[in-house]
C-alpha cells in the first residue's frame, strides 16, 4: 500500500555502508534491499562522465581506478570539498552523499513505490555543520528530510520499539508494564564511534547521555593491518609501500577482508606483492588485537565516561549493553565490554541494520503524530505510535565567545551544557559597547573547552538593524536554542523596546539555495546505477 504523500523511509547514511528501511503495516521495520539484492550498500561512488555507480561495484573498482572512486566522504561532511578529486572533479561531500541517497531511493522505490520523506541518521557526535550538510545532502537527492536523528538514538528506538509495535499487546523485548529499561548503546561503525545511554519508560523514549569520536571506526582497525603488511615489506625488503598512495588504495580491501576473517578465525593468511616483492605471512588474531589495543582502549574510556560520569549510572543500573555497527563483530569488542561492564553484550538485532530500522520507526512515528492519515498502518499500531514521546540530548555544549575584561582573553561562555534534553533554549543579556551602534556580532560556539578558540565555531550571530540612537550599555537579549534534531537557532530581543531584532546566523560553509539547486541539477543529470 502506498501513501499518496509518498512512502516514509529511514536511512542510515553510513561512512562505509548505507541502509534504507521502512515500516510495514504491522509496525515492523524491514530493510529494503538494493537492486543487487543486498541489504547493505557500500557508501562508495564511481564516477565516469555522467554515469555513476554506487555500492559494491564502485568499491571493487577502487583498486583499479582509484581516481574515479570516492569513499569515506562522510568523514569530510561539514567541510567545503571532499579531500580528493573524483574523475577530475572536485566535489562536495554533500553531493557525493546525495548520489548515494539517490541510489538508495531509486532502488527502494522499485520495491515500495514513490518515496518522498525520510529520516536520516547521523553520529550523535556530529556538530551543527555536519548535521546541516547531511540535511542538505537529502535535499540535493530530492528528499524531504523529516528529521535528522542520532544513530544510537535510532538504534535504541529499534531495540525498544521493534517488538512492541510489531505484535499488538506485547511488551517490548525488555519492557514489562510499569517498568523502565536502561540500555547502553555501543556503536562502532566504519568511521565513527558513539556511546549513548537510553531509557525507555511508560512516558516514552529518552536519551540520557551521549559522547564519542568522529574519527574512530573500523577503518582505523583496517589501517592497523595495512601498517602490519607495510612492516613486513620494510623488514624483508627495506621498502615502505605506504609512501605510494595507489598502494594504499589497493590494499584497503585486503586489510578489511583479513580483519573480518579474524572475527571468526584465530589466524588469517596474508599474501600480497609490491614492485615484484612478495609478502606471504599469517596474521594471528592475538597480534591483531595487541596492535589495535590503543584503539579499543579509546572506546573503553568513552564508554566509562558516558555511563559513570555523564549518565551517573553504575553498571548494575544498566539493563543491557546493546551492540550497533559492523565493527562490534570483532571479538575483542565484546570481550572488552563484558570485562568492563560485567554484562554479556546483546546483538539480537543485526548491528548493520538496526540504525536504519530505528530511523524507519522514527519516520513512521513522526508521520503518525503529524496525522498523515494515508500511512499504511494498522489502527492499533498508529494509536500506539502516537503515544511515544522521543527526547534526545545535545552532544556538544552551546555557548558564545565573551571577552574577559581583566585579561582580554576570548572565553567560551557555555549557555546550554551538553546532554541537555532537547529541545532546549537559553538566553544571555549582552550590553551595547557603544551608543548608536546598529549591529552586534556574537560568535556562537559548540564545545566544552574554556578557551573560545579551542571550540568549533557554529557561526557568527549578527544582530542587525537595531533601533537608531540606542545609548551605550543598552541590553540585548540573545537566545540560543537546539531543536529536536540537534540543529542550532538564534534569536535576539532589544530589551529597551521589547522588540525582536533581525538576527542572522552566518555560517561560512553552508550552501545557498541556489548552490543546492545547482548540485541537485548535477545529480539529476547523472545516470546512477
Ligand atoms: P557500519 O558503518 O555499521 O556498516 O560498519 C561498517 C564497518 O564494520 C566496516 O569497517 C567493516 O569493515 C566492519 N565490519 C563488518 N563486518 C565485520 C566483521 N565481521 N568483523 C570486523 N569488522 C566488520
Boltz pocket constraint, residues with backbone or C-beta under 6 A from the ligand:
constraints:
  - pocket:
      binder: B
      contacts: [[A, 14], [A, 15], [A, 16], [A, 17], [A, 18], [A, 188], [A, 189], [A, 190], [A, 191], [A, 217], [A, 218], [A, 219], [A, 256], [A, 259], [A, 260], [A, 261], [A, 263], [A, 324], [A, 325], [A, 326], [A, 327], [A, 328], [A, 329], [A, 330], [A, 351], [A, 352]]
      max_distance: 6.0
